[in-house]
Amino acid sequence: MSTTTPRRRKQRPQHALPPPVRLAHGGAPWSEHVVLANGRELLLRQIDRRDAAALRAGFATLTPQEVRMRFMHSMSELGEAESERLANPDPAHEFALVATEPLPPGEALVGAVARASIEGDTADFALLVGRPLTRLGLGAWMLRRVVQWARRRRVQRVCGDVLLENDAMLHLAQSLGFSRAPTAGEPGVQRICLELN
């Protein structure tokens, strides 16, 4: 009689929650209903021009530290012109996803935003997940969608700039295979990149 050792499953750290679960397609390109580990249901979809006011409202809930981590400098508010610009990406070279309540654009609160913009052979991305939705796998889910979009656009790499003190974003990037290096001329800033070819 032979004995075999059962295979060990890769275990998640005890503090980690399971990733979001896709419930259904959202009915439009890049749209899907997901449920987070805490039971909250969200709609991930492309940003809509009617989301500009929700972007301003969401920005108002951020702490100064959260603003600095995302924008790499202090800002007291997200102005109307800036929110309008963010809510109207140029489809020729920009992409933006939002995680919202499952309500129509203009009515839904926006809890997270992932953006990308193509310059040459690189898609530069930015990601912001509101405090109530952090540590639930949503940032990784959305960043994977940005990478999928970039692959479809046939760019060479996806990159972003991250403050050295932003451990959560640096860890997320590493877990998805991004490399990191100091940004020339910008002390305290890391350039993270994922090669797509």
Secondary structure, DSSP 8 states (H G I E B T S, - for coil): -------------TT-----EEEEE-SSTT-EEEE-TTS-EEEEEE--GGGHHHHHHHHHTS-HHHHHHHHSS--S---HHHHHHHTS--TTTEEEEEEE-SS-TTTS-EEEEEEEEEETTEEEEEEEE-GGGTTSSHHHHHHHHHHHHHHHTT-SEEEEEEETT-HHHHHHHHHTT-EEEE-TT-TTEEEEEEE--
